[in-house]
Amino acid sequence: MDTKSRSNKAAGVLISFLVVALAAVAVFVSYPVVYQNYTRSNEQPEEMSDFVRQIYRANLVLYWELQERMQQEMLRPSEVLLPGFESLEQNVLEMDTLDSEYILEFEQDMYFTVTEQDSVTVTGLLDGALYAWQNELTERMPNLHYLIVDDESGTCISSDADLRIVNPESIPDVESYIQETFRCLIALKPYSDGSISVEYSYRYDEASFVSYYRANTLENNLWDEMGIYYLGPEYEESLVMPSGVTIIYAIPNEMILSDRISSWFGQSEAINFSYAGFDNVFFATACFVALCALLLPVVKRLSLGELRLARIPCELALTVGIVALAMYDVVYEMAYHTASGSFRTYLMDGGVPEPFPSLLLSAFNLAVLMVVYGGMYVSVLSLRQVLEGPGRYLRERTLIGRLIGAVARKLKKCWRALLDLDLTDSSNRPIFLIVAVNFVILALMCSVWVFGIGVLLVYSIVLFLLLRKYAGEIRRKYAVLLKITRQMSQGNLDVEMDEDVGLFNPLKYELQEIQRGFRKAVEEEVKSQNMKTELITNVSHDLKTPLTAIITYIDLMKDPNLTPEDREQYLGTLDRKAQRLKNLIEDLFEVSKASSRNVTLTLADIDLCALLKQVEFELSDKIEASGIEFRFRLPEEKVIARLDSQKTYRIFENLIVNITKYGLPGTRAYVDLTDMGDRVSIVLKNVSAAEMDFDTTEITERFVRGDKSRNTEGSGLGLAIVKSFTELQGGTFEILVDGDLFKAVVGFWK
């Protein structure tokens, strides 16, 4: 991936992050505004109907406790609500008239045990229910503060000393105290017919509360509340419902977060906070994020469609999006507690040991919001890929589509294998035959039912014998193949492999190819060894000849009677021999480096036409002295190739010098340069002075000459250097001989 593509992707990721962060910050900033709107609405919390049922039960419990205090004696609930009913015949209920499943549940929930086997009493059931409700009021709902006052005597029972200040007569005077101390408060007056009236309410909607109360109490009488559904109207007429009292219930501002009241009110107030406008803010921001996820990939430079998160499977993208939307319940509750300042308490109630710092709470809110909106963004970004083609999307971007595609490919492959089954193949026929026979025999065994066991036994024996025979034949053919392989490993490359080995025939054919390859490798190695021997001989001869001459002439120069003319002649000869030895060693060193690839190339765009003209100019003296007329046929326009100019110059220099040395004087030599588009061809042709009886494949080897007498001044390295430098630059070099016509062809890629 290039740098520009990476920077584009980074910009796309950054913009996506900013979109999600902007949405999270916008929602977080809206907390105080929504909370202010929520507090201005001054609506009662929308408690669950279970809360109103608890008020109904609490009315009965508090009325019973108030009667105990007024009479200053312990009373059973039935003595207050069903006085004198215990001695009546209707008090005894037969077990078969009750729901036995509910009685069992009633015993567990109400801490009441049915002791009689055949009957229970109405007063016993009522006492059990009231005792259970009393325990529930005092133990499970400490946040529900209450005060009950007898209207005539003024006798009262209160769970909170602060609430005693609030009595029916003083409520108008302490209204500011109520608003400072309590989250909500309501004063009720119950009547003997089971109805109620609301005397005062703070943050309660009176009509809604009465409607809830009527729906959960008057329409379902006390027996229904106890879960007993088989008592007649005579029982209801005997009930004494609370009356002549005023009951006040209040929820304090500082609640204990471990009871039912706190969970009901906390949840309901969070819901009201959501209804106060937070839901509009959240979903409007979600639409903004989704719209950005749809439109930003249109900008191709951002490369958003190439991100891994934008190419997740459809099922995963849907799951992420649904989970992100489902987290709205968590978000609005977190937002409410943060805006109301109760988040620390909320976290401590959830098990966090110490309160978080304010800055950390804000960071936590932003992190949750970014996770939610990030999930929405990724989900939409991935699902928008369907716009590129529903069919392709279903095949490539859904797990189900991939699975179906994989299964379809496997089935197609099996079908093709079945269609391509060659029954004439010796390896397929036995398998197909065995499967077919096996199918027929199994079908017959299924048709004869019990007698099929005997047929199965015979079939198993026959199948065993056939398989053993087939396996024995495979072992024999394998042994033949193993013997051939062992002989080849011992160096016998002429071993015959004519026997049919059946299933192992493909392996036999591969061994035959290996056998031919080994033979070729051995031949090449023998040839290489011969060439190495010849190379050593040639090197020794070519180095020894000038060295012997140098030693000889040095001895001659030691003669004191040597004339100045002879001395001058000997010095000239020594200089020529030393220079020849130097050139020979330099050429040998250069071709050795090229053959070992230990050469550094300096590649550049060079004009081959200009380079050939330069070679012609610098070798003009040798060309003129050779007596050969050179014809350079070059294009008029430039021919550019990316090559090493120094090494390429040496290639052309060696080839032209080779012509001057071995060409026939009085003839013409041609140098042709042809531009073939993506390739350049340079062809040099001349007539040889001597008969060319050499092998063209060997003439380019080191110290191999066309002059086998080795009487010329050449080193035998010129063409070897040409070949090495050409191949080093990715080109080709070829020698062609036609009678006395010598042709050298050099090719380079542009």
LUMNUVO-715789 format. One record per residue: z negated, y negated, x negated of N, C-alpha, C in turn. Coordinates in steps of 0.1 Angstrom, whole numbers, plus 5000, padded with zeros to 4 digits. Example, Ala and Ser with C-alpha at 12.3 -4.5 7.8 and 13.67 -1.06 7.14 Angstrom:
BEGIN
492250574868492250454877492250334868/492950224872492950114863492150004871/
REM end
This chain:
BEGIN
500050124992500050005000500049884991/501049784994501049664985499949564989/499849464980498749364981498949284994/500149254998500349175010499949245022/500249375023499949455035498349475036/497749485024496249495024495649365029/496149255024495649125029495849105044/496949145049497249135063496249215071/496049335067495049425074493649365073/493249315062491949255060491849135070/492949055071492848945080492748985095/493449095098493249155112491849205114/491249275105489949315107488949205108/489149095100488248985101488348915114/489648895119489748835132489148915143/489249045142488649135152487149125152/486549115140485149105138484748965144/485448865142485148735147485148735163/486148805168486248805183484948875189/484548985183483349055188482148975185/482048915174480848825171480848705180/481948645183481948535192481548575206/481948685211481548735224480048765224/479448825213478048855213477248725212/477648625204476948495203477048425217/478148425224478248355236477348415247/477248545247476248605256474848575253/474548585239473148555235472748405238/473648315236473448175239473148155254/473748235263473648225277472248265282/471448335274470148385279469348275285/469048155279468148055285468747995297/470047975298470647925309470548015321/470848145319470648235330469248245335/468348255325466848265329466448145336/466848025333466447905340467047915355/468247955356468847975370468048075377/467548185370466748285377465448235382/464748155373463448105378463547995389/464747925389464947825399465147895413/465648015413465948075425464648115433/463548135425462248165431462248275442/463148375440463148485449462148595445/461748665455460848775452461548885444/460848955436461449075429461849175440/463049235438463449335448462849465444/461549485449460849605446461449715454/461249835449461749955455460949985468/461550055477460750095489459550165486/459450235474458250305470457050215469/457350085464456249995463455649955477/456449935487455949905500455250025506/455650145503454850265507453550265500/453450225488452150215481451250115488/451850005492451049895500450449955513/451350035520450850095532449750195529/449850275519448750365516447550295511/447750185503446550105499445850045510/446550005521445849945533444950045539/445350175540444450275546443250295537/443550305523442450335514441450225514/441950095513440949985513440249965526/440849995537440149975550439050085550/439350205546438250305545437150265536/437450215524436350175515435550055520/436249965527435549845533434549895544/434949995552434050045562432850115556/433050185544431850245537430950135533/431450025527430549915523429849845534/430549825545429949755557428849845563/429049975563428050075569427050125559/427350085546426450125535426150275535/427150355536427050495535428450555532/428350675526429550745522430250805534/431450775536432250825547433450895542/433851005550435051065547436150985554/437350985548438450905554438750945569/438551065572438851115586437751055595/436551025590435550975599435850825603/436650765595437050625597438350615605/439350695601440650695607440850785619/440050895620440050995631438651025635/437850925640436450955643436351055655/435451145653435151245664436251355665/437251345657438351445658438051575653/437051585644436751715637436351815647/435651775658435051875667436051915678/437251845678438251885689439052005685/439552065695440352185693441652155686/442252035688443452005682443351985667/442151985662441951965647442452085639/442452205645442852325638444352345640/445052365629446452395629446752525624/447652605631448052735626449052715614/448952805604449752795592451252805596/451552885606452952905609453552785616/452752675619453252555625453552455614/453252485601453352385590454452435581/454952345573455952385563455152435551/455252565548454452625538454852575524/456152545522456552485509455952345507/455852265517455252135515453752145513/453052245520451652255518451352285504/452152375497451952405483452152275475/453252195478453452075471452351975474/451851975486450751885490449451915482/449252035480448052075473448052025458/449352035452449451985438449351835437/450051765446450051615445448851545450/448151605460447051535466445751585462/445651675453444351725448443551785459/444251855468443651915480444052065480/443052145483443252285483442952345497/443952425502443752485515442952615513/441752615518440852735516441052845526/441452805538441552915548442952975547/442953095550444153175549445153155561/444553145573445353145585445453005592/444652905588444752775595444252665585/444552545589444052425582443652325593/442952225589442552115598443251985596/443451915606444051785605443251685597/441951695599441051605592440951635577/441051765574441151815560442351765553/443551775560444751715554444651565552/444051495562443951355561443051315549/441951385548440951355537441651375524/442351485523442951515510444051405506/444751365516445751255514445051125509/444051085516443450955513442750965499/442051075496441451085483442551075472/443651145474444751135464445250995463/445450925474445950785474444950695467/443650725469442650635463442750655448/442850775443443050795429444250735423/445350735431446550675427446450525426/445750465435445550315435444750275423/443650345420442750295409443250345395/443850455394444250515381445650485377/446550485386448050475383448650335385/447850255391448350115394447350015391/446949995378445949895375446549755376/447849745376448449605377448449555391/448149645401448149595415446749545418/446449415418445149355421445149345436/443949365442443749365456442449295460/442449245473441249185479441349215494/440249275500440249305514438949235519/439149155530438049075536437949105551/436749135555436549155570436449015576/437348995586437448865592436148815599/435248905604434048855611432948835601/432648935593431448935585431748875571/432948865567433348815554433048915543/432649035546432449135536433849165529/433749175516435049195508434949295497/436049355493436149445482437349385473/437149375460438149315452438249395439/439449405433439649475420439649375409/439649245412439749145402438849025406/437948985397437048865400437848745402/439048725395439848605397440448595411/440648715417441248715430440248675441/438948685438437948645448438048495451/438548415441438748275444439748255455/440648345456441748335466441348415478/440848345488440448405501441348335511/441448395523442348345533442148195536/440848145536440648005539441047915528/440847955515441047865504442347875497/443347955503444647975497445347835495/445347745506446047625504445447535492/444147545490443547465480443747515466/444047645464444147705451445647745448/446547685455447947735453448447715439/448047605432448447585418447847685409/446647725412445947835405446647965406/447147995419447848115421449148115413/449848005413451148005405450948015390/449847965385449547985371449048115367/448348185376447748315373448548435376/449248435387449948555392451448545392/452048655390453448665390453948655405/453248715414453548705428452248745436/452148705448450948725457451348725471/450748805479450948815494449648845501/449448775512448248795521448748855534/448248975537448649045549447549055559/447949065572446949085583447449205591/446849325589447249445596446749445611/447449515619447049525633446849675637/446149695649445849835653447049915656/448149845660449349925663450149965651/449649925639450349965626451249855621/451449745628452249635623451449545614/452149455608451449355599452049215601/451349115597451948985596451548925582/452448835577452248775564451648645566/450348625561449648495562450048405551/450448455539450848365528451548455518/452548395512453248465501453748375490/453648415478454148345467455148435459/456448395460457548465454457748595461/457448595474457848705483458548645494/459648715498460348675510459648755522/459048675531458248735541459048825550/460148785554461048865564461448995557/461848985544462249105537461049205536/459849155532458749235531458349305544/458349235555457949295568459049395571/460349365569461349465572461149595564/460849575551460649695543459449775548/458349705552457149765557457449845570/458149775579458449845592459349965589/460349955580461250075578460450195572/459450165564458750265557457450315563/457050245574455750285580455850305595/456150205602456150215617457150325621/458350325615459350425619458950565614/458150565604457650695599456050685599/455450755608453950735610453150795599/451850795600450950845590451250985586/451551065596451751215594453051235586/454051155589455251165581455051115567/454151015565453850975552453151085544/452351165551451651275545452551395543/453751395549454651505548454451605558/453751575569453551675580454451625592/455351715595456351675605456351745618/455151815621455151905633453951865642/453351745640452251705649452851625661/452251645672452651575684452151435686/452551365697452051225698450551205701/449851315705448451305708447651275695/448251325684447551305671447651155667/448851095669449150955665448250865674/448050895687447250815695445850815692/445350915685443950915681443650845668/444650805661444450735648443850595650/443050555641442450415641443050345629/444050255631444750185620443950065616/444050015604443349905599443649775608/442549705611442749575619441449495617/441549365620440449275618440049245604/441049265595440849235581442049165576/441849095564442949035557442949095543/444149135539444349205526445249125517/444849095505445649025496446049115484/447249115481447749185469448449085459/448149105447448749015436449049095424/450149045417450549105404450348995394/449549015383449248915373450448885364/450348775358451448735349451448835337/450248865332450148955320449849095326/450849175326450749315331450549415320/449849525324449749645315450949725317/451649745307453049805308452949955308/452050015315451950155315451750215329/451950135339451750185352453050175360/452950215373454150215381454550065385/453549985387453849845391454649775380/454249795368454949725357456449775356/456649905358457949955357458849905369/458249905381458949865393459349715391/458349635388458549485388459449445376/459149515364459949485353461449515355/461749625361463049665364463649575375/462949545385463549465396463749325391/462849265383463049135378464249125369/464449225361465549235352466849245360/466849315372467949325380468249185386/467249115391467348975396467948885385/467448905373468048825362469548855360/469948975362471349015361472148945373/471548945385472148885396472248735395/471348675387471248535386472448475378/473348555373474548505366474748575353/473848665349474048735336475248835337/475348895349476448985350477848925349/477948795355479148725354479448685339/478448645332478648615318479148735310/478448845312478748965305480149015307/480449025320481849085323482948985320/482648855321483748765317483948775302/482948785294483048805280483748935277/483449035284484049165282485549155285/485949075295487349055298488048985286/487348885280487848815269488148905257/487148995254487349085243488449185246/488549235258489649325262491049255261/491049125265492349055264492749035250/491749005241492048985227492549115221/491949235225492349365220493749395224/494249345236495549365241496649275234/496249155231497249055227497349045211/496249065204496249045190497249135183/497349265187498349355180499749305181/500049215191501349165192501749095179/500749035172501048965160501249075149/502449105145502749215136502049195123/501949075118501449045105500049095103/499249105114497849145114497749295112/498749375115498749515113497649585119/497149535131496049595138496349735143/497649755147498049885152497949995141/497849965128497850065118496450095114/495450035120494050065116493650195122/492750265115492350395120491650395133/490850285135490150265148491050245159/492250195156493250175167494050295170/493850405163494550525165493750655168/492450625173491650735177492150805189/491850935192492351005203491950935216/492750955227492550885240491150925245/490751055245489551095250488351025244/488351015231487350945224487350795227/488450735228488550595232487950565246/488350655255487750645269486250655269/485750755261484350775260483550655254/484150595244483550475238483550365247/484650345255484650235265483750255276/483650375281482650405292481250385288/480950435276479550425271479250275269/480250195264479950055262479649985275/480450015285480149955299478850005305/478550135302477350195308476150135301/476250075289475150015283474749875289/475449835299475049715306473649715311/473149825316471749835320470849805309/471149855297470249825285470349685281/471549625282471849485278471149385287/471249405300470649295308469149305308/468549435307467149445306466649385292/467349405281467049345269467149195270/468149145276468349005277467248935285/466849005296465748945305464448935297/464049045290462749045283462848945271/464048935265464148835254463948695260/464648665271464648525276463248495282/462548595288461248575293460148575283/460448615270459448615260458548745260/458948845268458148965269458749075261/459749045252460449155245459449225235/458649145228457649215219456849315226/456249265238455349355245456149485250/457449455254458349565259458549665248/458749615235458949705224457749785221/456549715221455349785218455049895228/455349865241455149965251456050085248/457250065242458150165239457850245227/456750205220456250285208456350215195/456850095195456950015182455549975178/455050005166453649975163453349835162/454249745157453949605155455049515161/454749395165455749315170456749275160/457949245164459049205155458949055153/459348995141459448855140460548805149/460448675153461448615163462848625157/463048605144464448605139464948745139/464048845137464548985137464849025152/464148975162464449005176465848945179/466148825175467448775177468548855171/468348895158469248975151469549105158/468449165164468549295171469349275183/469149165191469949135203471449125199/471749045189473149025185473749155180/472949245173473549375168473849465180/472949465190473249555202474449495209/474549365211475749305218477049335210/476949325197478149355189478549495190/477649585190477949725192478649755205/478149685216478749705229480149645230/480249525225481549465226482549525216/481949565204482849635195483349765201/482549835208483049965215484149925225/483949825232485049785242486249745235/486149665224487349625216488149745211/487349835204488049955198488650035209/488050055220488550135231489850075236/489849945239491149885245492149885234/491849855221492749855210493449985209/492750095210493250225209494150265221/493550235233494250275246495550195248/495650075242496949995244498150065237/497850165228498950235222499850305232/499350315244500150385255501350295258/501350165255502450075258503650105249/503450175238504550215229505350335234/504850395245505550505251504550605256/504450625269503350715275503550855270/504850905269505051045265504551065251/504950985242504550995228503050985226/502450885234501050865233500250995238/500751055249500051175254500151285244/501351295237501551405227500651385214/500651255210500051235196498751175197/498251105208497051035208495951095217/496251215222495251285231494951415225/493751455225493351585220493951695228/494051675242494651775250496151795247/496751675245498151675242498451745229/497551725219497751785206497551935207/496551975215496252115217497452185224/497952125235499052185242500252195233/500452085224501552085215501452205205/500252215200500052325190500252465196/499752475208499952605215501452635218/502152525222503552535225504352575213/503952515201504652545189504452685185/503152735187502852875183503652975193/503752935206504453025215505953025212/506452905208507852895205508152975192/507252965183507453045170507453195173/506453235182506453375185507653415193/508153335201509353365209510553375200/510653285190511753285181511653415172/510453445168510253565160510753685168/510453685181510853805189512353805191/512953685192514453685194515153725181/514453685169515053715156514653855151/514053925159513554055155514854145152/514954195140516054275136515654425136/516154485147515754625149516554715139/517554665132518154745122517454745109/516454655108515654645095514754765095/514754835084513954955082512454925084/512054805081510554765082510154735096/511154695104510854655118510954775128/511854865125512154975134510855055137/510155105126509055195128507955115136/507754985133506654915140506954895155/508254865158508654845172508554985179/508955085172508955215179507455255182/506555235172505155275174504555195186/504855065187504354985197504855025211/506155055211506755105224506155235229/506055325220505555455223504055445227/503355355220501955335223501855275237/502655185241502655125255502955235265/503955315263504255425273503055515275/502555565263501455665264500155605271/499855485268498755415274498955405289/500155365293500555355307500355485314/500755595308500655735314499155765315/498355735305496955775305496255695316/496655575319496055495330496455555343/497555615344498055675357497355805361/496955885351496356015354494856005355/494255885354492855865356491955945346/491156045352490156115344490856205334/492056265337492756355328493356275316/493356145317493856065306493056085293/491756125294490956145282491556255274/491956365280492656465272493956425265/494756345273495956295268495656195256/494556115258494256025247493856095234/493156215236492756295224494056345217/494956395224496256445218496956325211/497056225218497756105214497156055201/495856045200495156005188495456095176/495456225178495756315167497156295162/498156285171499556265167499656135160/499056025165499155895159498555895145/497455975143496855985130497856045120/498456155124499356225115500556145112/501156075122502255985119501855875109/500755815112500355705103500055755089/499455875088499155925075500455955067/501456005074502756025067503355895063/503355805071503955675068503155605056/501855615057501055555046501355635033/501555765033501855845021503155795015/504155775024505455725019505355585012/504555505018504355365012503655384999/502655474998501955484985502955544974/503855634978504855684968505755574963/506255494972507155384968506455284960/505255264963504455164956504255214941/503955344940503755404927505055384918/506255404925507555384917507655244912/507355144921507455004917506454974907/505255034907504155004897504655064884/505255174883505755234871506855144864/507755094873508755004867508054874861/507154824868506454704863505754724850/505054844849504354884837505354894825/506554954827507554964817508054824812/508154734822508654604818507554524810/506254544814505254484807505154534792/505654654789505654704776506854664768/507754584774508854524766510154594770/510154694778511454764782512154684793/513054594788513754514798515054574803/515354704799516554774804516254884813/514954884819514554984828515454974841/515855094846516655094858515855084871/516355014880515654994893516555014905/517155134905518155174915517555234928/516355294927515755364938515355274949/515555314961515155234973513655254975/512955144975511555144977511155094991/512055085000511755055014511054915016/509854925020509154795023508954705011/509054764999508854684987510154644981/511254654988512554614982512654464979/512054374987512054234983511354214969/510254284967509554274954510454334943/511154434946512054494935513154394931/513654324941514754224938514154114930/512954074932512253964924512054014910/511654144909511454194895512754204887/513854234895515154234888515554094883/515253994891515453854887514553824875/513353864875512453844863513053914851/513554034853514154114842515354034836/516253974844517353894839516853774832/515853714838515253594832514653614818/513953734817513453774804514553794793/515553864798516653884788517253754783/517453654793518053524789517053454780/515753464783514853394774514853454760/514953584759514953654746516253604738/517353604745518553564739518453414734/517853334742517753194738516753184726/515753264726514753264715515453304702/516253414703517053464691517953354686/518653294695519553184691518753064685/517653034690516852924685516352964671/515953084669515453124655516653114645/517853164649518953154641519253004637/519152924647519452784645518452724635/517152764637516152714628516352754614/516852884612517152924599518252844593/519352824601520452744596520052604593/519152554602518652414600517952404586/517052494583516352494571517352504559/518352584560519352604550520152474548/520552414559521352284558520552174553/519252164557518352054552518152074537/517952194533517752224518518952184511/520152214516521452184509521652034508/521551974520521851824521520951744513/519651784512518651704504518851734489/519151864486519251904472520451844465/521551824472522751774466522651644460/522151534467522051404461520851404451/519851484454518651484444519051544431/519951654431520451714419521251614411/522051544418522951444411522151334405/521051294412520151184406519551234394/519051354394518351414382519351424370/520551474373521551484363521851354356/522151254364522551124358521351054351/520151084356519051024348518951084334/519251224333519251284320520351234311/521451204317522551144310522251014304/521550934312521150794308520150794297/519550904294518550914283519250914270/520550944269521250954257521350814250/520750794238520750664232522150614228/523050704226524450664222525350634234/524750614246525450594258526050444257/527350434260527950304259527650224272/527650094271527350004282528250034294/529550074292530450094303529950224310/529650334303529150454309527850434316/526950354310525650324316525850254330/526750164330527050094342527550184353/528450274348529050374358527950474363/527050514354526050604359525050534368/524750414366523850344375524450324389/525750304389526450294402526350424410/526550534402526550664409525050694413/524050664405522650684409522350604422/522850484422522550394434523150454446/524350504446525050564457524250694462/523850774452523150904456521750874461/521050774455519750734461519850684475/520950594477521050534490521450644500/522250744496522550854505521350934508/520450964498519251034501518350954510/518250824508517450744517517950744531/519250724533519850734547519550864553/519750974545519551104551518051124555/517151084547515751094551515451004564/515950884564515750794575516350854588/517550914587518150974599517351094604/516851174594516151294598514851244605/514151144600512951094606513151044620/514250974621514550914634514951014645/515751114641516151214651514951304654/514051324645512751404647511951334658/511751194656510951124665511551124679/512951114680513551114693513451244700/513551354692513451494698512051514703/511051464696509651484701509151374711/510151284715509851184725508751084720/508651074707507650984702508350854698/509050794708509750674706509450574717/509150454713508850354723510150274727/510550274740511750214744511350074749/512249974746512149844750513249814760/513049844773514149834782514449694787/515649664788516149524793517549544799/517949444807519249444812520249394802/521149484797522049444786523449464791/524349384786525849394789526449484779/526949604784527549704775528849654769/529549574777530849524771530549434759/529649344760529249264748528749344737/527949454740527349534729528449604722/529449664729530549734722531349634713/531549514718532349414710531549384697/530149374699529349344687529449464677/529449584682529549704673530949694666/531949664673533349654667533349554656/532749434659532749324649532049364636/530849424638530049454626530549574618/531349664624531949774617533449754614/533849624615535349604613535849644599/534949624589535349664575535649814575/534749894580534850044580536050084588/536250014600537450054608538750024601/538749914594540049874587540249974575/539150014569539350094557539750234561/539450284574539650414578541150444581/541950334583543350354586543650394600/542650384608542750424622542750304631/543750294640543850174649542950194661/541950114663541050124674541550044686/541450104698541850024710540550024720/539949904721538849894730539349844744/539149934754539649894767538349874776/537949744777536749714784537049624796/536149634807536349544818536149404815/536849314822536649164820535249114824/534749174835533449134840532349204832/531149154833529949214827529649354833/529149444825528649574830527249584825/526249564835524849554832524149694834/523349734825522549854826521249824819/520149894825518849874819518549974808/518749934796518650024784517949954773/517650034762517049974750518249934741/518449804739519649754732519749814718/518649824710518649874697519150024696/518550104705518950244705520350264710/520750184720522150194725523150154714/522850044707523650004696523850114686/522750184683522850294673523750404678/523750434691524550534697526050504694/526450384698527850344696528250334682/527350284673527550274659527850414653/527050514656527250654651528550714655/528850684668530150744673531350684666/531350554665532550494658532550524644/531450524637531450564623531850714621/531550794631531950934631533450944631/534150854639535550854640536150804627/535550704621536150654608536050764597/535050854598534850954588535851074590/535951114602536651244605537951224612/538251104616539551084623540751084613/541951114618543151124610543750984608/543850934596544350804593545850794599/546150674603547450644609547550674624/546450724630546450744644545650634651/545650654665544850554673543650624679/542550544680541350584686541050494698/540550554709540350474721538850474725/538450354729537050334734537150274748/536850364759537050314773535650304779/535450194786534250164794534550154808/533950244817534250244831533050224839/533050124848531950094857532150174870/531350274873531450364884530450334895/529950214896529050174907527650184902/527050304904525650324900525550394886/526750414880526750484867527850424858/527650424845528550374835529050484826/530350494824530850604815531550534803/531250584791531850534779532450654772/533850654770534550764765535250724752/534950794741535550764728536450884724/537750854721538750964718539450934705/539651034697540451024685541051154681/541951154671542551274666541851314653/541451434652540651484640541551504628/541051474617541851494604541851644601/540751714604540651854600540751934613/540952064611540952154623539552174628/539452154642538052164648537852304654/537252394645536952524649535452554651/534752444655533252454657532952474672/531752504675531252524688530752384693/531352334704530952204709529552194714/528952314717527552314722526552304710/527052334698526152324686526452204677/527552134679527852024670526851914671/526151904682525151794684523751834679/523651954673522351994667522151924654/520951924649520651864636521351934624/521951864615522551914603523752004606/524351994618525552074621526751984620/527752024612528951944610530152014614/531151934617532451994619533052044606/532751974595533152014582532252124576/532552244578531652354573531552364558/532452304551532352304536531252204531/530952114540529852014537530251934525/531551904524532051814513532051674516/531951634529532051494533530751424531/530751294533529451214531528551224543/528951284554528051284566526751364564/525751334572524451404571524351514581/525251514591525051614601524051574612/523651444611522551394620523151294630/524351244628524851134636524951174651/525651284654525751324668524351364674/523551424665522151464670521351334674/521551224666520851104670521451044683/522751054685523451004697522851084709/522851214708522351294719520951264723/520051254712518651234715518451094721/519050984716518850854721519450834735/520550904738521150904751520250964761/519751094759518951164768517551094769/517051034758515850964759515850844769/517050784772517150684781517750724795/517650864797518050914810519550934811/520250924800521750934801522251074798/523551094797524151224793525151204782/525251314773526151304762526951444762/528251434761529051554761530151544751/530451654744531651664734532651754740/533951704740535051784745536151784734/536751904733537751924722538951984729/540151924726541451974731542451974720/542552094713543352094701542752004690/543551904685543051814675542351684682/542351684695541751564702540251584703/539551494698538051494699537651384708/536851424718536451324729534851334730/534251214729532851194731532551114744/531751174753531551104766530051074768/529750944769528350894771528250844785/527250884792526950824806525550774808/525450654814524150594817524150554832/522850564837522650514850522350364850/522850294859522550144859521250114864/
REM end
